[in-house]
Each structure stands twice: as structure tokens, then as C-alpha cells.
Amino acid sequence: MKPGIHPEYRPVVFRDRAADYAFLTRSTATSDKTVEWEDGNTYPVIDVEISSASHPFYTGTQRVLDTAGRVERFARRYGRGRRQG
């Protein structure tokens, strides 16, 4: 790797405000905001809208759509095999 052309890879805290959840990882992302972490050190913090703590897929609160019922309702409403011309 060429020196001086890559962004700094350092510890960063990502915080999900909706779920009141934060995790420390390494990233090249930058931020002007900082937060004091559990280990007593201060790290840059990046606020995110969705994380695994608040995403419906991971929390098990996702809705299952009834696609078969929608197709049948459409067919009843607009007729099956009806052609316009």
C-alpha cells in the first residue's frame, strides 16, 4: 500500500438513537462528535438511523404481506382475463 493515500482506520462508536444501542468497531468514517465509551476512552461517534437492534428483520417484528389475498382481490375487482381494446 502506498503511504499517505488511505484514510485513517481507527476505533469509532456507531450509535442507534432509536434503539438506544451503541457499539464500538473500527472504521474510516469521521465525525466531529465524540463520546466517552465504557472503557474510559473518548471515540468519535456516528449516529445511524437503523442498526441490527432496531431493524424489523433482526428484531422479528417484520410484517408478512398476504400477496395471494391481494392477487385474488385484484382479480375479483377487475375481472379475470378481461381484455380492453
C-alpha positions, 0 to 999 in steps of 0.5 A, a space after each residue: 500500500 502506498 503511504 499517505 493515500 488511505 484514510 485513517 482506520 481507527 476505533 469509532 462508536 456507531 450509535 442507534 438513537 432509536 434503539 438506544 444501542 451503541 457499539 464500538 468497531 473500527 472504521 474510516 468514517 469521521 465525525 466531529 462528535 465524540 463520546 466517552 465509551 465504557 472503557 474510559 476512552 473518548 471515540 468519535 461517534 456516528 449516529 445511524 438511523 437503523 442498526 441490527 437492534 432496531 431493524 424489523 428483520 433482526 428484531 422479528 417484528 417484520 410484517 408478512 404481506 398476504 400477496 395471494 389475498 391481494 392477487 385474488 382481490 385484484 382479480 375479483 375487482 377487475 375481472 379475470 382475463 378481461 381484455 380492453 381494446 
